[in-house]
Amino acid sequence: MAATAAAPKRQDTKKFFENLSGSGKSIAVLTSGGDAQGMNAAVRAVVRMGIYVGAKVYFIHEGYQGMVDGGDNIKEATWESVSSMLQVGGTVIGSARCKEFRTHEGRLKAALNLVQRSITNLCVIGGDGSLTGANLFREEWSELLSELVQQGSISEEAARTHSSLHIVGMVGSIDNDFCGTDMTIGTDSALHRIIEVVDAIMTTAQSHQRTFVLEVMGRHCGYLALVSALACGADWVFIPEMPPEDGWEDSMCQKLSENRADKKRLNIIIVAEGAIDSHNKAITPDYIKDLVVRCLGFDTRVTILGHVQRGGTPSAFDRILASRMGVEAVLALLEASPTTPACVVSLVGNQAVRLPLMECVQMTQEVQKAMDEKKFEDAVRLRGRSFEHNLSTYRLLSYHKADSELPNSNFNVAVLNVGAPAAGMNAAVRSAVRVGITEGHKMFAVSDGFEGFYKGQIKEIKWGDVGGWTGQGGSLLGTKRTLPGKHLEKIAEQMRIHNINALLVIGGFEAFESLLQLYEARAEYEEFCVPMCMLPATISNNMPGTDLSIGADTSLNAIVETCDRIKQSASGTKRRVFIIETMGGYCGYLATVGGLAAGADAVYIYEEPFDIRDLQANVEHLTQKMKTSIQRGLVLRNESCNENFTTDFIYQLYSEEGHGVFDCRKNILGHMQQGGAPSPFDRNFGTKVAAKAIQWISQTLKESYKGGRVFANSEDTACLLGMRRRAMVFQPVSQLRDETDFVHRIPKEQWWLKLRPLMKILAKYKTSYDVSDAGQLEHVTRIRPKDTKTTSAI
């Protein structure tokens, strides 16, 4: 979770991993410590990538205990042995806390067991304790071997051949308490469990006007509590990194009663299990409940979520994260030399990185030290940019000051949704409205996009009007695909009537086109010479200038969940292949990334043209697979990938060619991909980007206010706020025009196409995988420069 140094310059020459051979090498994979959803996806990726590069791969069952005990606990893995484990929560190879490995004798036994099987590459999936143990094992490796030679347990020749042990770690922990990575494997799934529970509790609390106090896990880290509070709009949150000031009891009770007075029928208070006050005294859910009952007399209930958070199926995000990290871990092991330090593979923003394991562990320990010394600001900074950003957004949104206490900017800002609905739009609107009010602006809501705009459906929107919006799917403001081009005069007139000084447009490709039209109309209509910002919100994720759009994660989860169910429907029957059609227009993001997360055998998309020979090869490949122990196949097809090779055509082709080996079924997922409550990621992402956009609007308004009016006509005052690799960037829409294919409504370059070879490798295809984009070993940085105006970590 800590920010890392700028990535080293890469060579322009593409480097393919065909040069990285694993033949003659043995890799062992183990899961250790507390389990986390997504660990199986990581194990699967390590096994399949290892076998793909020609290495022998071993499972070590029951974590370090299995390594110490040896015997049947260390088994060679096959391709089929990791089939059907992608959607299973927990870890199927077992995990255990092992006291014996902490002793020298235990590690000596473990070393012997590894040398006997020629294993010198270890992939450890676990928390900081497990990774620290692995590093100690590596540091002692040569003396352990010398001891084994002296005992006569191994020959000197064996000690020479296995002289160095390489270790790569992946962090599997629902707590997200490891410095160096934005998200650990399991965190997103745990948030899914928490939000499912909170959403369910909100309906019953609403009915009875109750207050609920929820305790969430996280040990000494408040990440789960903080993000779930952001994602459900909780009234109050207690986290170890931000103890409340003395007298918090009165402040909290005052806020709860104010919220009730504002016609809010329920209160939600979220408590991290390690929550403390400023005197290091634990704050428990029962203490809070008694306090609320005593001071306010509200009907209050406590719910402790407990191990529910560790359970269940992994989310789409965790499956993709774990699969990307698993492949990256094998690459790191193949490239390791005796002098390479043990490293951790992780994700910063949307970029794979490798970081020295001990630097991350030391920084993680420094957080605890800072908290013990009551240096809470330092602890938050050490937790990293993701945590810091979440906390600053929460602070912005958490407290509604009285109108008299607010600054008055005299600026009017309008918010509207454009294009198809996407889950998370409402969270973005709520955040924009509340941050705008805090900044002193008058906020206006426009109903039904630009159609509502030219018809004058514009009204002021207050703090209380957006209460409870975060968890709602679709678009509560109403959205239309109408572009402003034909109605510029009427829209300009409405902007004059309501004195609109800035625009925030939340939507998909139509929103981008709309902003371009307004930008181009500035020469004719002075009303459009105001700061304009758009937030990409579309399930298709087909926007230039951003790696991710609001709504895409919810849609991916819907696809993956449905694919899991469809695959399960065939259990116990004969071999079966499912052909599934996804949405996305011409953009293959949902099909490709959904395919990676659901374990698809083939994915057909517009961006990667295919012909009948490719279809034939895919069918033959699947037929060969189905002749082994594999029972089910999954083929995804993007709705516009090819006008002639339709879903029916592919279904009929597979049915005919698979005769006698497998039968086929087809499914068109349709609009269920657009609906549903937003995922925690989309709620959080929407909330953070909208807050950031309003801050940019405030800054730009100040800069362009001259002679008693706002006048902004430079290209950098009409921007799209997008996530690019590691940072949030404001990019002028006029510059993004050249990066866009307007005919097919997709960007000319799309980062996720690099995930396609990875998906093929995991489905047993021979392919070329460009590793020039793989993580490079970097260092954890301590002091970071302040973010500039244009870029910021999310």
N, C-alpha and C positions, 0 to 999 in steps of 0.2 A: 504494500500500500504506500510505500515511500516513493517519491519521485526519483527517477534515475537520471544519470548523466545523458547528455545528448548522444544519440546513436552514432557510432563511428561511421565515417564515410564508407560506403560500399563501393566495390569495383563495379564498373558498368558491365563487364563481361558476365554473362549469366553462368552460374555455377550449378551443374546438375549433380545429383547425388549418385549417379551411376558410378562415379569415381570413388564413392565411399562404400567399400565392400565390408560386409560383416562376416564373411566366411572365415571359419576358424575361431570366431569369437563366441563366447557364451554370455548371455545377459540374463540376470534373474530379476524378477519383479516381486515386490511385497507391499502389502498395505499394513500400516501400523498405527497404534493409538486409536482415538475415537473414530468411528466410521463416519463417512459423509457420502451423500448421494452424488454419483458421478465417478466414484472410484473405479467402478467396473468399466466404464467407458475408457478410462485412462489405462487400465490393465489390458483391455482389448486392443487399444491402439498400440501399446508397447509390444504386445505379442505379435500382432499382424505386421507391424513395421519391421520388427526384428527378424521375423521369418522371411519377409519380403527381401531384406538386404542380405539374406543368406546366413544369418546367425542362428545359433541354437538359443531358444528362450525357455527359461524355467519359471514355474510358479513356486514361490515360497509360501506355503499355507501357514496361517496363524501368526503372521508377522515375525518378529525376531525370535519368538518362542520356537517357531518351526525351523528357523535357521540354526538355532542351538541344538534342537532335538534331531535334526536331519532325518534320515530314513525316508519314509513315504511323504514327509512334509515338503520335500523338494522334488518336484516332478517336472518332466519336460512337457511343454505346452505344444498343442497342435493348432492349426488354423481353426478347425471345427470346435476345439474346446472352449473358444470364447464366443461361439455363436449364440445368439439370443440373450446375451447378458447386458446389452446396451441399455435396455429399459428397466433393469432391475436396480432397486436402491441398495444401499449398504455396500458390502464387499463380499463377493462370492468366494474369494480365496481366504476369507477369515482374517480377523485382526485380534491381537491380544496384547495386553500390557505385560511386559516380560522383565521380571526382576533379575533373572539369571544373566541376561545380556549386559546388565550394568556391572557385572563382576568380570574380572580379568579371565577367570576360568571359563565363564560362559562365552566370552568372545573368542577364546582359544578353540573351543568346540565348534563355534560357528565358522571360524577360518578353515578348520580342517574339512568341514562339510562342503565348503565352497571349492577348496582346492581339489578335493576328490572328484568334483564334477567339472573342473577347469573353468569355474565361474570367476571372472575378474571384473565384470561390469554389473553394477547394482543400480536398480531404479527403485527408489524408495518413495512411496506415496503416504504422506502422513503429516502431522503437525510439527511444531518446532522441536518438541522433545525427541521425536523419532528421527528427525533430520540431524539434530545435534549428536545423537547416538551413532548415526551412520558416519558422521565426520570423524568422531573419535576412533571408530573402528578402522577407518582409512589411515588415520595418522599412526595407529599402532601396527598396521598391517605387516611391515617388514620384520618388526621384532616378534610378532606372533608366529610368522613363518620360521624365523630362526629357532624359536622355542620348539616348534613342531619338528624341525630337522633334528634338534638335540634329543628329543624324545624318541626319535626314530619313526614318528608317525608318517612323515613324508620324506622323499629323497631330496638331495640338494638340487638335483636337476629340476624337480617339480617346483622348488622354491624359486629357482632362477626364472623358469617359464612364467610363473604367476607373480612376478616381483612387484607389480603395482596394481592397486585396486582403484577402479574409476567409479565415482558415485555421482548420480544426478538425482535431484529431488523434485517432487511435485508436491505442492501444498494442498492436502485434502483436509479441510476443516470447515465446519459450518460457521465458526466464530469470526472468520475473516480477520484474524488477529496477527497475521504474519507480515512483517514489513518487507517491502520490495515488490509486492504484487497488488494490483487493484482489487482483484477478486480471487479468492481461493475456491478450489473445487468443493461444491456443496453449499456455498453461501446463498446462491440464487435460489436453489431448491428449498432451503430452510425458510427463506423469505416467502416463497410460494405457500408453504404450510402455514406460516404465521398469518399471512394476508387472507388465506381461505378462512381461517378461524375468526379473524377480526371482522371480515365481511359478514360471516354468519352471526356473530355476536351482535353486530350493529342492528340487525333487524329485530332481534328480541329486545335489545336495550331501548330501541325506538318505541316499541309497543308499550313498555312499562315505565318510560322515563327514568331509566336506571343509569347509574355510573358503573363502569366496569374497570377494574384494575387488572392488567394482564402482565404476567411475568414471562419474559422471553430469555432464552439461553444466551451464551456468549462469554461465559467465564468472566475474565477481567476486561473484556472488550465490549464497548457499547454499540458496535456497528449494527447488529441485527435490530436492536431496540431503536436506534436513531433512524435507520432507513425505513423500518416498518411504521414508525411514527410519521415520517414524511409521506409515506405511501398511503396512509389511511387518514391523514389529517387529524392525528390525536391531539387532545387538548394539552397534554403535558407529557414529558418524557424524562426519565431519570437514567443517566448513564454514568459510569465510573469516571470518564474523562472530563465531565463537566458537572461537578457537584453543585447543587443549588446553594445560593448564598444563605446566610443566617436569616431567619424570618421567612423562609420559603413557604412554610405552612400557610401563613396568611395570604401571601401572593397567590398561591395555587387555589385556595378556597375562593378568593375574590374572583379569579378568572373563571372558575367553574360556575359560580353563581351568575356572573355577567353573561356567560354563554347561554345559560338557562333563560335569563331574562330576554336574550335575543331570539327567543322561541326555538332554541335548540333542545331537542327532547332527550339527548343522551350525552354522556361524557365518556371519553376513552382515555385512560392513563396507562402508559406503557413503562414498565420497569425492567431494566436489565438485571440479571441475577447478581451482578457484582456491584450494583448501585450503592454509592456512599454519599454522606453529606460532607461538608468542608472540614469536619473533624474526624474523618475516616470511620464514622459510625455507619453501620449498614442501614440502608433504607429498605424495609421489607414491604411486600404488598399488603400484609395484614395491618401494619402500622398506618399505611396510607388509607386503607379502608376505615379503620377506627377513627382516623382524623376527619375524614369526609362526613362520616355518620355523626360524629360529635359536633362538628362546627356547622354543618349545613343541613343535617337530617335527611340527606339524599339516600334513596334505596341503593345500596352499593354491593357489588359482588366481586369476588376475586376468581380469576382463572389462571392457573399455572399450566403453561403449554407443555413443559417437560419434553419427553423423548419423541413426541409427535413430530417435532422439528427436524429430527434426524432421519425420519422414516419417509416412506413413499417413493415414488418414481422420480428420477432426476429430471429437472427442467431442461428445455431445449438448450438454453444457454450453458448449463453445466455439461451437457453431453458434448457440445461443440468445443467448449473450453478444454475439457478433459481429452478429447480426441486430438485437438491441435497440440496440446502440451505433451501427450504421449508420443506423438510422432517427433516433436521437437526434442524430447528426452533421448530418443534413440539416436537422432542426428548428433546430439551433444556427446553421447557415449562413443560414437564412431570417430568423432573428431578429437576426443580427449587424448592428451599425451601424459606421461608420468608427472610432468610439472603442472598440469592444469589443476587449479583448485576445484574442490567439490562444488558443483553449482546447482542453482535452483532454476527451473524454467518457469516463466510466469508471463502474465499479460499486463502491459501498462497501456491504458487506453485500448486501442485495438491492435497493438503491436506486440509480437512475441519477443521476449527478452531473456537473456541468461544473466544471472547475478551470482556472485560468490556466496555460497551457502552461509559461511560464518559471518560475513558482513551483515547479512539479513538477520541472522539469529541474534547477533550483538545488538543490532538496532531494536529488535523486538524486545530484548531484555532491558534496553535503556528506557523503553516506554514505561515498563513496570517500575523501574527505579525512579523515573520522574514523578510517577503517581504516588509512590511511597513518600517522596520528598515534598509532596503537594505542589509540584511544578506542573500544574494542569495544562497551561498554555503550551509548554514544551511537549507534553505527552501527546496533545492533539497534533502538533506539528510533526512529531516523529511518526505518528500513525500514518501520515502520508497525505497526498493531495486529494485522493478520493474521499477520505474521511473528513478532511478539513472543509472540502467543498460542500459535503452533505450538511455539516454542522453550521456553516455560515448560511446556507439556504434555510435550514430549520429556524435559525435565529431570526432571519428576515420575515418568515411567515408566521412565527409562533405567537406574537403578541399584538393584539389590536389596540392601538392607543385611541383615546378619545379624540374626536375631531379637533378639539381645541389644542391638543398636544402635537398634532401633525403639522409638518411644514406645509406651506401653500405655494406651489410652483406656478399656479395660473396656467398650467398647460393641460390640454385635453388630449387623451390618448384613446384611440379606438382599437378594439380587438375583434377579429372575425375569423371564421373557419371557411375554407374554400376547398372544393373537390369532394372526393368520397370520404365518408367517416372513417376515422382510425382510432382505435382504443388508446387512450392517453391524451387525446385532444382536450378533454375536460379538465384534466389535472393541469395541463399547460395554461388553460384559460384562468383557472382558479389562482394559480401562482402569479400570473401576469397581473390580474386584477389586484390581488393583495399587495404585491410588491409595489405596483404603481401607486396605490393609495398611501402606502408607507412613505413613498418618495414625494408625496404631496400632489400627485396629479389627480385630475378628475378622469375616471375611467368610463368609457362608453362601450357597450356591447352592440354589435351589429348582428341581426338575425339573418339567416339564410344567405350568407356570403355576399357577393357583389350584387346579387339580385335584390336582396334586402336593402343593400346600401343605396342603390339608385331609387328605390321606392321609399326611402326614408325610415326604414325599420331600425332606428338607432335610439338607444335609451341609456341613461346613466346606470351603471351597475355598481352596487355597494359591497362592502366586505361580507356582510351576512348572506348576500344573494348567491354566493358561490360555495357556501358551506356544504360539505358532503359530496362535492363534485369529483374528488379524486378517484373514487372507486367506480364511477359510472362509465359504461361503455358508450360508443357512438359519439354524437355531437349534440350537446344540450342547447347550444346556441342555434343549431340548425345550419346545414351546409348545402351549397349547390355548386354545380360545376360551371355556372355562368362566368364568362370572362368579362372584364370591365370594358374592353375595347369599344363595343357598340354604344356604351352608355356613359362615356367619359364626361359629357357635359352635365348630366344629371348628378353623377357622383361628385364632380367638382362643386356643384351647387350645394349638395348635402354637406360637404366638408366646410363650405362657407357658413351655411346656416348653423351648424353645430360647433363651428370654430375648432375643427379637428387639427391638432398640431403634430400628430405622429400616428403611424399605423403599425399594428402588429398583425401579420397575416399568418395563420396556422393552417397548413394544408399540404397537399401533394403537388403533382406536376402542374395542375391548373393554377395553384397559388404562385408558383415560380413564373409561369407565363404571365399571370396577372401583374405581378410586381414589375416584370419587364415592360409590360404595356404602360403602366403608370409612370415608370421611369422615363420611357420614350416620349410620353405626353407632357413632360415637365416644360418643354419649350412653349407649348400652346397654353397650358393651364398652370398658373402659378400656385394653385391650391395643392398641387402634387409636389411642390418644392418643400417637402417636410421629411423628417427622418422616417424611413420605412424599413421594417425588418420582417423577414419570414422565417418560420420554424418548419423544417420538413416533417410532415406527419402523413405517412402513407404506408399501408401494409406492404406495398410492392417494393419499397426501399429502392426506388428508381430515380433518386434525385441527384443532380450534380452537386458537388461541393460538400458532400457528407458521406461518411461510411455507414451511418445508421440513421433511420428515421423513426419518429415516434409511431408506435403501432405495429412495427414489423415483428417485435419480439412476441407480442400477444398472439399474432397470427401464426408465427412459427410453432408456438406451444400448442395451438389448436390443431395444426397439421400433424405434429409429432404425436400428440395424444390420440388422434384419430387413427394414424398409421399403427400405433401400438395395439389399439383395439381391433383393427382390421386383421392384423397379423395373428392376434390371439384367437380370433373367430375361427381360424383354420386349425387350431391345436387339436390333435387327436384325429384329424381327417387325413386323407392322403396328401401328397405333396401339392402345394398350391402357390401360384404366383398372382400377385395383385398389381393391377395397373391403376395408378391414381393420378388424377389431373388436379393441378394446383392453379391458383390465380397468379396475378403479377403482371398482366399485360405482356409486353415483350421482354420484361426483365425476369431473368431466371433465378433471382436471389432466393425466393421462397422455396422453389423446387430444389435448388442445389444445397442450400444450408439445411432445409428440412430433410433432404435425402441423407446428408451427413449425420444429422441427429437421430434419424429413424433407422439408419443402417440399410440404405437402399442399395440395390445391385446395379441399377443404371438410372441416370437422370437425363432427360432430354430437354434442352433449352435452345432458345433462338440464338444466343451469343456464340454457341459452339455448333456450327452447322454439321448435320449428319446425313448420310445417305443410306440406301437399302443395304449396302455392304456392312455398314456399322450396325444396323439393326440385326442383320444376320449373325454377325460376330457376337453381339450381346446375347442373342437367343441361344447360340451354341455354348457360350460361356456359362450361362445359367443352367442349361441342360446338364453340363458336366458337373456343376456344383450340386445339382439336385440328385445326382446319382450317388452322392456321398450321404452322410448322415443329416445333411441340411434339409429341412422340411418346407421352409417357406421362402418365397422371393418377393421383393418389393421393387417396383419400377415406377418412378415419378415422371410425369410429363407436364411441362409448363404449357398453359392454355394456348399460347401463340407461338410455340416453338417451330411449327412447320404447318403450312396450310393443307398439305396433302397427307402427311403422316399424322392423321388424326388419332385421338384416343381410341376410337373404334378400330381403326386400321391396325394400330399397335396391338390392341387386344386380340384381334383376329389372327394376326401374324403369330403372336406368342402361343395362342390356343392351338393353331395348326401345327406349328413346329415342335411344340412340347408334347404332342400326342404320345400317350403311353408312359411319359415321364412325370408330367405335372398337368394340372388343369388350371384355368385362369378365371379371375373375376375382375371386374373394373368398377371404379368408384370416381365420381366427380364431386369434389369436396364443396365447391360453390361458396355461397355467402356465409357459411358458418366460419370461414376464415376471417371475416370482417367483424364478427360480433363478439359478444362475451365481455366480461369485466376485464379491464386492463391488467396486464401482468405487473408484478412489483417493479420490474425493470422499466417498463413504459411509464408507470406512474412517477417514478423517481426521475427518469430521464426528462419527461415532459415538464416536471416541476422545476428541475434545475436549469434547463435551457431557457424556459420562459423567464425565470428570475434574472438570468444573465442578459437576456434580450432587453428586458425593461431597464436594467442598469445602463446598457449601451444607449438605449433611447434617451434616457435622462441626460447622460453625458453629451450626446449629439445635440439634444435640444439646447443645452446650455451654450454649446459652442456655436450654434447657428442662430442664436437669438440676438438680433442686432436692430437697433432703431425701433424698438417696441414691437417687433414681429419676428416670427421664425422664418428663415429662408435657407433652405438646404438643397442645392442642386448639383453638388459634386457626386461622382459615381459611388464614392464610399459612404454615401448617406442612404443608399438603397441596397441593403445587404441580406444575404442568407447566412444564418448561424448554423454551422455544421461541425460534426466531429470528424477531424482528419487525423488518423493514426493516434497520436497521443494528446492532441489538444483540441479545444473548441475554438473555431476561427470564424470571424465575420468576413464574408467575401462578397464584393460587389456583384450583383446579379448580372451586370453588363459584361463582366469578365467571365462569368460562368457560361455565357451564351456559347462561346467557342468550344466549351467542353461537352456540349450537349448534342445528341442526335434527336432533333425535334420530331422527325417522322415516326420513330419508334418509341419516343418518350423515354429514353434511357441516357445515362452519361456515356461518353465515348470510352472512358476507362473505368473499370469496376474492380475494386480490390478483391472481392470474394471469388473471382475467377481463379485466384491462386489456391482456393480450397478444393477445387475440382479434382486435381491429381490426387490429393489426400483422400478424397472420397473414393476414388477409383482403386487406390492402393488397398484401402480397408475392405474393398469388395473383391480383392484378388485379381485386379487387372495389372498387367505390366504397363507402366507409363513413365513419362519423363517428369520428374518433380524438380522444379527450380528452387534450389535452397539458398539462392543469393539473398532471399528475403528472410532467411532463418535468423533467429536471435543471435546477437554477438555478445560475447562476455563484456559486461559493463560493470561499473561500480555504483554502489548506493551513495547518493550525495546527501550531505547533511544540510547545508544551507543553500536555499534556492533563491534565485533572483525573484523579485516580485513579478507577478504576471503583467505583461504589457496590456495595452487596451484591447489589442485584437485577439490575443490568444490566451487561453487559460485551460488548466486541467479540469476535467469533469469529475 
